[in-house]
Amino acid sequence: MPASAIPHPFYPLGLSVPNYTPSQITMIETLAIFFSFVFAAMAVASFLITRKTTDTATRLLFVWWVSCSMIHGIVEGYFAFTNGTIAGDQTVLSAVWKEYAMSDSRYMTSDPFVVVMEGFTAVLWGPLSMIAAYLLYHSHPSRHLLQLIISCGQLYGLLIYYGTEIFEGFAHASPAFLHFYVYFWGFNFPWFVIPLLVIRSSGSVIIKACTEFEGKGKAAGAKKVKKN
């Protein structure tokens, strides 16, 4: 049977997935490998930041940025640069994407939107997330501006991602609970909640700093007027 004719688990069921070959590792093995990778990155990040500060919010945010840099740069970067062959590949990362694609088959058909979105995510938000982690580790004030920029980009990308699939009536999503609610909604939801929190936090710091700066400028101007 030619590779293009091999039955696949993706939706819609009549979807053409050229060169598809089933993953040689099981779903359990795939998820175990993926989460081992994520938890290892989080553990290393937690160890590093714990030696630097006792502030819980700072610790969690540092772990978030390190995790984002790994997921965006490596996992999503792999898809962005191998999307044309990923359906037939037998690497660990291709297995991860074949598993996730059961909640969104666009990842198996080189859909232009997801390819471009994931490409920008890997090239921009991956490296910038690591820089944000570095700035946060060293308590550099510029971290707030970078965190705001990255979080706005992440939130915008997720809303467009969700929105396009909603607009198409979830045509590419398996109705199974695991695939639809856990993979499609659950796995992506942190990139809705956490960016909103970061935008609120860093935005407040920036607004406060600008307010104080403008207040000092007005006070200095008033003193200058009095002297004249």
One Martini backbone bead per residue (centre of mass of N, CA, C, O) as a GRO file, in nm:
protein
  228
    1MET     BB    1   0.095   0.036   0.025
    2PRO     BB    2   0.087   0.348  -0.006
    3ALA     BB    3   0.157   0.601   0.203
    4SER     BB    4  -0.098   0.786   0.122
    5ALA     BB    5  -0.303   0.523   0.201
    6ILE     BB    6  -0.269   0.536   0.491
    7PRO     BB    7  -0.427   0.527   0.762
    8HIS     BB    8  -0.567   0.785   0.972
    9PRO     BB    9  -0.656   0.980   1.283
   10PHE     BB   10  -0.753   1.229   1.135
   11TYR     BB   11  -0.913   1.545   1.095
   12PRO     BB   12  -1.080   1.474   0.865
   13LEU     BB   13  -1.120   1.152   0.747
   14GLY     BB   14  -1.064   1.252   0.429
   15LEU     BB   15  -0.787   1.335   0.468
   16SER     BB   16  -0.488   1.432   0.319
   17VAL     BB   17  -0.173   1.243   0.405
   18PRO     BB   18   0.110   1.251   0.282
   19ASN     BB   19   0.339   1.009   0.387
   20TYR     BB   20   0.209   0.860   0.609
   21THR     BB   21   0.329   0.736   0.933
   22PRO     BB   22   0.322   0.568   1.195
   23SER     BB   23   0.415   0.562   1.500
   24GLN     BB   24   0.658   0.366   1.692
   25ILE     BB   25   0.532   0.508   1.935
   26THR     BB   26   0.347   0.550   2.192
   27MET     BB   27   0.150   0.758   2.361
   28ILE     BB   28   0.281   0.721   2.638
   29GLU     BB   29   0.572   0.762   2.543
   30THR     BB   30   0.535   1.041   2.421
   31LEU     BB   31   0.433   1.188   2.678
   32ALA     BB   32   0.671   1.110   2.859
   33ILE     BB   33   0.890   1.253   2.696
   34PHE     BB   34   0.774   1.536   2.690
   35PHE     BB   35   0.739   1.579   3.006
   36SER     BB   36   1.032   1.525   3.075
   37PHE     BB   37   1.141   1.768   2.926
   38VAL     BB   38   0.977   1.987   3.072
   39PHE     BB   39   1.049   1.911   3.371
   40ALA     BB   40   1.354   1.942   3.340
   41ALA     BB   41   1.353   2.242   3.270
   42MET     BB   42   1.203   2.329   3.530
   43ALA     BB   43   1.409   2.216   3.736
   44VAL     BB   44   1.653   2.380   3.650
   45ALA     BB   45   1.523   2.657   3.680
   46SER     BB   46   1.448   2.628   3.980
   47PHE     BB   47   1.735   2.590   4.085
   48LEU     BB   48   1.853   2.860   3.989
   49ILE     BB   49   1.642   3.065   4.120
   50THR     BB   50   1.662   2.970   4.420
   51ARG     BB   51   1.961   3.095   4.449
   52LYS     BB   52   1.850   3.406   4.403
   53THR     BB   53   1.543   3.370   4.519
   54THR     BB   54   1.229   3.384   4.730
   55ASP     BB   55   1.038   3.475   4.517
   56THR     BB   56   0.769   3.324   4.381
   57ALA     BB   57   0.701   3.489   4.125
   58THR     BB   58   0.988   3.485   4.007
   59ARG     BB   59   1.023   3.183   3.990
   60LEU     BB   60   0.781   3.118   3.804
   61LEU     BB   61   0.864   3.309   3.570
   62PHE     BB   62   1.133   3.178   3.506
   63VAL     BB   63   1.021   2.900   3.438
   64TRP     BB   64   0.843   2.997   3.209
   65TRP     BB   65   1.066   3.114   3.017
   66VAL     BB   66   1.229   2.857   2.987
   67SER     BB   67   1.001   2.680   2.879
   68CYS     BB   68   0.934   2.855   2.633
   69SER     BB   69   1.212   2.837   2.494
   70MET     BB   70   1.198   2.529   2.451
   71ILE     BB   71   0.927   2.496   2.308
   72HIS     BB   72   0.957   2.706   2.085
   73GLY     BB   73   1.247   2.633   1.977
   74ILE     BB   74   1.219   2.311   1.956
   75VAL     BB   75   0.931   2.202   1.907
   76GLU     BB   76   0.824   2.428   1.711
   77GLY     BB   77   1.077   2.441   1.536
   78TYR     BB   78   1.057   2.160   1.418
   79PHE     BB   79   0.796   2.202   1.267
   80ALA     BB   80   0.869   2.452   1.092
   81PHE     BB   81   1.129   2.282   0.948
   82THR     BB   82   0.943   1.982   0.899
   83ASN     BB   83   0.644   1.990   0.781
   84GLY     BB   84   0.688   1.833   0.499
   85THR     BB   85   0.786   1.542   0.671
   86ILE     BB   86   0.648   1.471   0.950
   87ALA     BB   87   0.438   1.241   0.868
   88GLY     BB   88   0.702   1.034   0.801
   89ASP     BB   89   0.845   1.050   1.050
   90GLN     BB   90   1.064   0.891   1.336
   91THR     BB   91   1.073   1.089   1.557
   92VAL     BB   92   1.005   1.215   1.857
   93LEU     BB   93   0.885   1.490   1.759
   94SER     BB   94   0.694   1.368   1.548
   95ALA     BB   95   0.528   1.212   1.758
   96VAL     BB   96   0.424   1.455   1.909
   97TRP     BB   97   0.274   1.581   1.657
   98LYS     BB   98   0.093   1.338   1.592
   99GLU     BB   99  -0.056   1.350   1.857
  100TYR     BB  100  -0.156   1.647   1.843
  101ALA     BB  101  -0.299   1.623   1.553
  102MET     BB  102  -0.564   1.494   1.675
  103SER     BB  103  -0.652   1.809   1.743
  104ASP     BB  104  -0.474   1.916   1.473
  105SER     BB  105  -0.426   1.849   1.134
  106ARG     BB  106  -0.254   2.096   1.030
  107TYR     BB  107   0.025   1.953   1.122
  108MET     BB  108   0.007   1.739   0.858
  109THR     BB  109  -0.044   1.976   0.600
  110SER     BB  110   0.100   2.251   0.591
  111ASP     BB  111  -0.041   2.482   0.706
  112PRO     BB  112   0.013   2.809   0.662
  113PHE     BB  113  -0.061   2.920   0.939
  114VAL     BB  114   0.101   2.725   1.131
  115VAL     BB  115   0.375   2.764   1.001
  116VAL     BB  116   0.402   3.069   1.045
  117MET     BB  117   0.341   3.081   1.346
  118GLU     BB  118   0.567   2.878   1.437
  119GLY     BB  119   0.801   3.029   1.311
  120PHE     BB  120   0.776   3.290   1.476
  121THR     BB  121   0.783   3.159   1.754
  122ALA     BB  122   1.067   3.031   1.729
  123VAL     BB  123   1.235   3.290   1.638
  124LEU     BB  124   1.122   3.489   1.862
  125TRP     BB  125   1.007   3.367   2.144
  126GLY     BB  126   1.233   3.181   2.214
  127PRO     BB  127   1.483   3.374   2.252
  128LEU     BB  128   1.328   3.597   2.418
  129SER     BB  129   1.266   3.414   2.661
  130MET     BB  130   1.561   3.379   2.745
  131ILE     BB  131   1.617   3.678   2.787
  132ALA     BB  132   1.400   3.720   3.001
  133ALA     BB  133   1.528   3.525   3.204
  134TYR     BB  134   1.795   3.676   3.232
  135LEU     BB  135   1.678   3.951   3.327
  136LEU     BB  136   1.533   3.834   3.572
  137TYR     BB  137   1.778   3.712   3.718
  138HIS     BB  138   1.913   4.025   3.714
  139SER     BB  139   1.695   4.250   3.759
  140HIS     BB  140   1.618   4.393   3.495
  141PRO     BB  141   1.413   4.649   3.395
  142SER     BB  142   1.373   4.557   3.084
  143ARG     BB  143   1.190   4.306   3.129
  144HIS     BB  144   0.908   4.437   3.113
  145LEU     BB  145   0.904   4.502   2.813
  146LEU     BB  146   0.963   4.216   2.706
  147GLN     BB  147   0.731   4.070   2.847
  148LEU     BB  148   0.509   4.233   2.706
  149ILE     BB  149   0.576   4.159   2.414
  150ILE     BB  150   0.562   3.850   2.432
  151SER     BB  151   0.275   3.824   2.556
  152CYS     BB  152   0.126   3.960   2.324
  153GLY     BB  153   0.219   3.755   2.109
  154GLN     BB  154   0.107   3.499   2.241
  155LEU     BB  155  -0.189   3.587   2.265
  156TYR     BB  156  -0.242   3.650   1.969
  157GLY     BB  157  -0.169   3.371   1.853
  158LEU     BB  158  -0.383   3.210   2.014
  159LEU     BB  159  -0.638   3.358   1.919
  160ILE     BB  160  -0.596   3.290   1.620
  161TYR     BB  161  -0.584   2.987   1.651
  162TYR     BB  162  -0.861   2.951   1.776
  163GLY     BB  163  -1.030   3.122   1.573
  164THR     BB  164  -0.985   2.953   1.312
  165GLU     BB  165  -1.111   2.689   1.426
  166ILE     BB  166  -1.385   2.801   1.503
  167PHE     BB  167  -1.461   2.908   1.217
  168GLU     BB  168  -1.435   2.587   1.111
  169GLY     BB  169  -1.574   2.398   1.329
  170PHE     BB  170  -1.353   2.195   1.416
  171ALA     BB  171  -1.244   2.023   1.157
  172HIS     BB  172  -0.943   1.923   1.294
  173ALA     BB  173  -1.094   1.784   1.539
  174SER     BB  174  -1.116   1.563   1.773
  175PRO     BB  175  -1.383   1.453   1.988
  176ALA     BB  176  -1.207   1.358   2.188
  177PHE     BB  177  -1.129   1.442   2.499
  178LEU     BB  178  -0.822   1.436   2.486
  179HIS     BB  179  -0.794   1.603   2.220
  180PHE     BB  180  -0.987   1.850   2.269
  181TYR     BB  181  -0.952   1.928   2.586
  182VAL     BB  182  -0.649   1.865   2.645
  183TYR     BB  183  -0.491   1.948   2.395
  184PHE     BB  184  -0.628   2.199   2.261
  185TRP     BB  185  -0.706   2.351   2.532
  186GLY     BB  186  -0.506   2.274   2.765
  187PHE     BB  187  -0.213   2.308   2.639
  188ASN     BB  188  -0.276   2.625   2.554
  189PHE     BB  189  -0.394   2.791   2.803
  190PRO     BB  190  -0.137   2.916   2.941
  191TRP     BB  191  -0.114   3.125   2.682
  192PHE     BB  192  -0.349   3.298   2.823
  193VAL     BB  193  -0.307   3.345   3.129
  194ILE     BB  194  -0.008   3.432   3.172
  195PRO     BB  195   0.013   3.675   2.979
  196LEU     BB  196  -0.202   3.840   3.129
  197LEU     BB  197  -0.042   3.861   3.395
  198VAL     BB  198   0.212   3.993   3.274
  199ILE     BB  199   0.079   4.239   3.152
  200ARG     BB  200  -0.027   4.349   3.418
  201SER     BB  201   0.240   4.365   3.574
  202SER     BB  202   0.435   4.513   3.372
  203GLY     BB  203   0.240   4.740   3.300
  204SER     BB  204   0.230   4.863   3.586
  205VAL     BB  205   0.529   4.931   3.608
  206ILE     BB  206   0.547   5.119   3.362
  207ILE     BB  207   0.329   5.320   3.447
  208LYS     BB  208   0.458   5.401   3.716
  209ALA     BB  209   0.727   5.504   3.599
  210CYS     BB  210   0.603   5.719   3.410
  211THR     BB  211   0.457   5.878   3.628
  212GLU     BB  212   0.709   5.952   3.794
  213PHE     BB  213   0.865   6.091   3.567
  214GLU     BB  214   0.651   6.308   3.502
  215GLY     BB  215   0.639   6.423   3.788
  216LYS     BB  216   0.937   6.518   3.796
  217GLY     BB  217   0.919   6.699   3.547
  218LYS     BB  218   0.703   6.894   3.660
  219ALA     BB  219   0.859   6.977   3.915
  220ALA     BB  220   1.106   7.092   3.767
  221GLY     BB  221   0.945   7.300   3.600
  222ALA     BB  222   0.828   7.457   3.841
  223LYS     BB  223   1.100   7.547   3.964
  224LYS     BB  224   1.198   7.702   3.714
  225VAL     BB  225   0.970   7.909   3.711
  226LYS     BB  226   1.023   8.032   3.994
  227LYS     BB  227   1.314   8.131   3.939
  228ASN     BB  228   1.215   8.321   3.695
   0.00000   0.00000   0.00000
